[in-house]
Amino acid sequence: MIDQIANKYFYLHNGQVSYLFYVMENGQLGHLYYGKDLGKLTSADLKYMNIHDNKSSGTVKYSPEINNFSLADRMQEYPVYGTSDFREGALSIECQDEVFYPNFVYQDYEITDPSHES
């Protein structure tokens, strides 16, 4: 089953396994949980799983426009270099002597039901 909650969280679960990710403040996708099935989630559950205390000392702020947001205390679904997160990226793009820093951000989603296809 796929549940889309509050136009921000995506919860995939099947009674055995749960996978939960969300749209972060910067538009990128963030990882929240993968593991044993969590059952029905409440808004309190989601709020708890998405707590990020301000770690202003020794962190790089993502943007001056987004207060108290740093990628240092979040797990990205698909991290890339050049986004203020100094962990290893999943992708590196180079062309000759030039390095590119993509910024993958969420735009839209569509859930399709293959049982309704002809």
Phi and psi restraints in degrees (value plus and minus 20) as a CYANA .aco file:
   2 ILE   PHI    -139.8   -99.8
   2 ILE   PSI      99.4   139.4
   3 ASP   PHI    -131.5   -91.5
   3 ASP   PSI     112.0   152.0
   4 GLN   PHI    -129.4   -89.4
   4 GLN   PSI      99.8   139.8
   5 ILE   PHI    -137.1   -97.1
   5 ILE   PSI     107.3   147.3
   6 ALA   PHI      36.0    76.0
   6 ALA   PSI       8.1    48.1
   7 ASN   PHI      35.2    75.2
   7 ASN   PSI       4.0    44.0
   8 LYS   PHI    -158.1  -118.1
   8 LYS   PSI     -54.8   -14.8
   9 TYR   PHI    -127.7   -87.7
   9 TYR   PSI     122.5   162.5
  10 PHE   PHI    -142.6  -102.6
  10 PHE   PSI     101.2   141.2
  11 TYR   PHI    -142.8  -102.8
  11 TYR   PSI      89.1   129.1
  12 LEU   PHI    -124.0   -84.0
  12 LEU   PSI     106.7   146.7
  13 HIS   PHI    -175.7  -135.7
  13 HIS   PSI     135.3   175.3
  14 ASN   PHI    -160.2  -120.2
  14 ASN   PSI      -2.8    37.2
  15 GLY   PHI      71.2   111.2
  15 GLY   PSI     -38.3     1.7
  16 GLN   PHI    -134.6   -94.6
  16 GLN   PSI     -62.9   -22.9
  17 VAL   PHI    -150.8  -110.8
  17 VAL   PSI     124.7   164.7
  18 SER   PHI    -143.6  -103.6
  18 SER   PSI     124.2   164.2
  19 TYR   PHI    -156.4  -116.4
  19 TYR   PSI     101.9   141.9
  20 LEU   PHI    -149.6  -109.6
  20 LEU   PSI     104.9   144.9
  21 PHE   PHI    -158.2  -118.2
  21 PHE   PSI     148.9   188.9
  22 TYR   PHI    -169.2  -129.2
  22 TYR   PSI     147.7   187.7
  23 VAL   PHI    -111.1   -71.1
  23 VAL   PSI      97.9   137.9
  24 MET   PHI     -98.0   -58.0
  24 MET   PSI     150.7   190.7
  25 GLU   PHI     -77.9   -37.9
  25 GLU   PSI     -47.6    -7.6
  26 ASN   PHI    -110.5   -70.5
  26 ASN   PSI     -16.3    23.7
  27 GLY   PHI      71.0   111.0
  27 GLY   PSI     -30.1     9.9
  28 GLN   PHI    -100.9   -60.9
  28 GLN   PSI     142.7   182.7
  29 LEU   PHI    -109.0   -69.0
  29 LEU   PSI     114.9   154.9
  30 GLY   PHI    -136.4   -96.4
  30 GLY   PSI     124.0   164.0
  31 HIS   PHI    -108.4   -68.4
  31 HIS   PSI     113.2   153.2
  32 LEU   PHI    -134.0   -94.0
  32 LEU   PSI     -60.1   -20.1
  33 TYR   PHI    -182.5  -142.5
  33 TYR   PSI     123.0   163.0
  34 TYR   PHI    -165.6  -125.6
  34 TYR   PSI     106.1   146.1
  35 GLY   PHI     142.6   182.6
  35 GLY   PSI    -171.0  -131.0
  36 LYS   PHI     -72.9   -32.9
  36 LYS   PSI     124.1   164.1
  37 ASP   PHI     -75.9   -35.9
  37 ASP   PSI     114.5   154.5
  38 LEU   PHI    -115.7   -75.7
  38 LEU   PSI     -27.2    12.8
  39 GLY   PHI      51.9    91.9
  39 GLY   PSI    -171.6  -131.6
  40 LYS   PHI     -95.9   -55.9
  40 LYS   PSI     110.9   150.9
  41 LEU   PHI    -119.8   -79.8
  41 LEU   PSI     119.4   159.4
  42 THR   PHI    -120.1   -80.1
  42 THR   PSI     148.5   188.5
  43 SER   PHI     -84.3   -44.3
  43 SER   PSI     -51.1   -11.1
  44 ALA   PHI     -85.8   -45.8
  44 ALA   PSI     -59.0   -19.0
  45 ASP   PHI     -80.1   -40.1
  45 ASP   PSI     -67.7   -27.7
  46 LEU   PHI     -84.4   -44.4
  46 LEU   PSI     -60.9   -20.9
  47 LYS   PHI     -81.6   -41.6
  47 LYS   PSI     -63.9   -23.9
  48 TYR   PHI     -83.1   -43.1
  48 TYR   PSI     -63.5   -23.5
  49 MET   PHI     -89.4   -49.4
  49 MET   PSI     -37.6     2.4
  50 ASN   PHI    -128.9   -88.9
  50 ASN   PSI       1.7    41.7
  51 ILE   PHI     -95.0   -55.0
  51 ILE   PSI     108.7   148.7
  52 HIS   PHI    -156.5  -116.5
  52 HIS   PSI      79.2   119.2
  53 ASP   PHI     -87.6   -47.6
  53 ASP   PSI     127.2   167.2
  54 ASN   PHI     -86.8   -46.8
  54 ASN   PSI      99.2   139.2
  55 LYS   PHI    -133.4   -93.4
  55 LYS   PSI      43.6    83.6
  56 SER   PHI     -88.3   -48.3
  56 SER   PSI     -47.6    -7.6
  57 SER   PHI     -98.4   -58.4
  57 SER   PSI     100.3   140.3
  58 GLY   PHI      60.5   100.5
  58 GLY   PSI      -7.9    32.1
  59 THR   PHI    -137.2   -97.2
  59 THR   PSI     138.9   178.9
  60 VAL   PHI    -120.7   -80.7
  60 VAL   PSI     104.1   144.1
  61 LYS   PHI     -93.8   -53.8
  61 LYS   PSI     119.3   159.3
  62 TYR   PHI     -84.8   -44.8
  62 TYR   PSI     -64.3   -24.3
  63 SER   PHI    -179.3  -139.3
  63 SER   PSI     122.8   162.8
  64 PRO   PHI     -86.9   -46.9
  64 PRO   PSI     -40.3    -0.3
  65 GLU   PHI     -96.9   -56.9
  65 GLU   PSI     -39.2     0.8
  66 ILE   PHI    -134.2   -94.2
  66 ILE   PSI      81.9   121.9
  67 ASN   PHI     -84.1   -44.1
  67 ASN   PSI     121.8   161.8
  68 ASN   PHI      33.3    73.3
  68 ASN   PSI      13.7    53.7
  69 PHE   PHI    -134.9   -94.9
  69 PHE   PSI     103.3   143.3
  70 SER   PHI    -159.9  -119.9
  70 SER   PSI     123.4   163.4
  71 LEU   PHI    -100.3   -60.3
  71 LEU   PSI     -24.5    15.5
  72 ALA   PHI     -85.3   -45.3
  72 ALA   PSI     -47.6    -7.6
  73 ASP   PHI    -134.6   -94.6
  73 ASP   PSI       1.1    41.1
  74 ARG   PHI    -147.2  -107.2
  74 ARG   PSI     132.8   172.8
  75 MET   PHI    -124.9   -84.9
  75 MET   PSI      99.5   139.5
  76 GLN   PHI    -102.8   -62.8
  76 GLN   PSI     128.8   168.8
  77 GLU   PHI     -88.9   -48.9
  77 GLU   PSI     -60.1   -20.1
  78 TYR   PHI    -159.9  -119.9
  78 TYR   PSI      62.7   102.7
  79 PRO   PHI     -90.4   -50.4
  79 PRO   PSI     123.9   163.9
  80 VAL   PHI    -151.2  -111.2
  80 VAL   PSI     142.0   182.0
  81 TYR   PHI     -93.8   -53.8
  81 TYR   PSI     133.7   173.7
  82 GLY   PHI      65.4   105.4
  82 GLY   PSI      -2.1    37.9
  83 THR   PHI    -135.7   -95.7
  83 THR   PSI      -2.2    37.8
  84 SER   PHI      59.2    99.2
  84 SER   PSI     -14.7    25.3
  85 ASP   PHI    -122.7   -82.7
  85 ASP   PSI      98.9   138.9
  86 PHE   PHI    -111.6   -71.6
  86 PHE   PSI     -13.0    27.0
  87 ARG   PHI     -96.0   -56.0
  87 ARG   PSI     148.1   188.1
  88 GLU   PHI     -86.2   -46.2
  88 GLU   PSI     113.1   153.1
  89 GLY   PHI    -101.5   -61.5
  89 GLY   PSI     141.3   181.3
  90 ALA   PHI    -106.6   -66.6
  90 ALA   PSI     -29.3    10.7
  91 LEU   PHI    -171.4  -131.4
  91 LEU   PSI     119.7   159.7
  92 SER   PHI    -153.6  -113.6
  92 SER   PSI     105.6   145.6
  93 ILE   PHI    -135.2   -95.2
  93 ILE   PSI     103.6   143.6
  94 GLU   PHI    -156.0  -116.0
  94 GLU   PSI     126.2   166.2
  95 CYS   PHI    -157.6  -117.6
  95 CYS   PSI      90.2   130.2
  96 GLN   PHI      36.2    76.2
  96 GLN   PSI    -135.0   -95.0
  97 ASP   PHI    -121.1   -81.1
  97 ASP   PSI     -11.0    29.0
  98 GLU   PHI    -127.7   -87.7
  98 GLU   PSI     114.9   154.9
  99 VAL   PHI    -125.4   -85.4
  99 VAL   PSI     114.6   154.6
 100 PHE   PHI    -128.9   -88.9
 100 PHE   PSI     122.0   162.0
 101 TYR   PHI    -139.3   -99.3
 101 TYR   PSI      72.1   112.1
 102 PRO   PHI     -90.7   -50.7
 102 PRO   PSI     133.9   173.9
 103 ASN   PHI    -144.4  -104.4
 103 ASN   PSI      71.5   111.5
 104 PHE   PHI     -99.4   -59.4
 104 PHE   PSI      96.4   136.4
 105 VAL   PHI    -144.8  -104.8
 105 VAL   PSI     131.1   171.1
 106 TYR   PHI     -89.6   -49.6
 106 TYR   PSI     116.2   156.2
 107 GLN   PHI    -137.7   -97.7
 107 GLN   PSI     -67.1   -27.1
 108 ASP   PHI    -185.2  -145.2
 108 ASP   PSI     151.8   191.8
 109 TYR   PHI    -165.6  -125.6
 109 TYR   PSI     140.2   180.2
 110 GLU   PHI    -167.1  -127.1
 110 GLU   PSI     107.8   147.8
 111 ILE   PHI    -123.7   -83.7
 111 ILE   PSI     101.5   141.5
 112 THR   PHI    -130.0   -90.0
 112 THR   PSI     130.4   170.4
 113 ASP   PHI    -131.5   -91.5
 113 ASP   PSI      84.5   124.5
 114 PRO   PHI     -81.5   -41.5
 114 PRO   PSI     -39.7     0.3
 115 SER   PHI     -90.9   -50.9
 115 SER   PSI     -34.9     5.1
 116 HIS   PHI    -117.2   -77.2
 116 HIS   PSI     -19.8    20.2
 117 GLU   PHI     -98.8   -58.8
 117 GLU   PSI     128.5   168.5
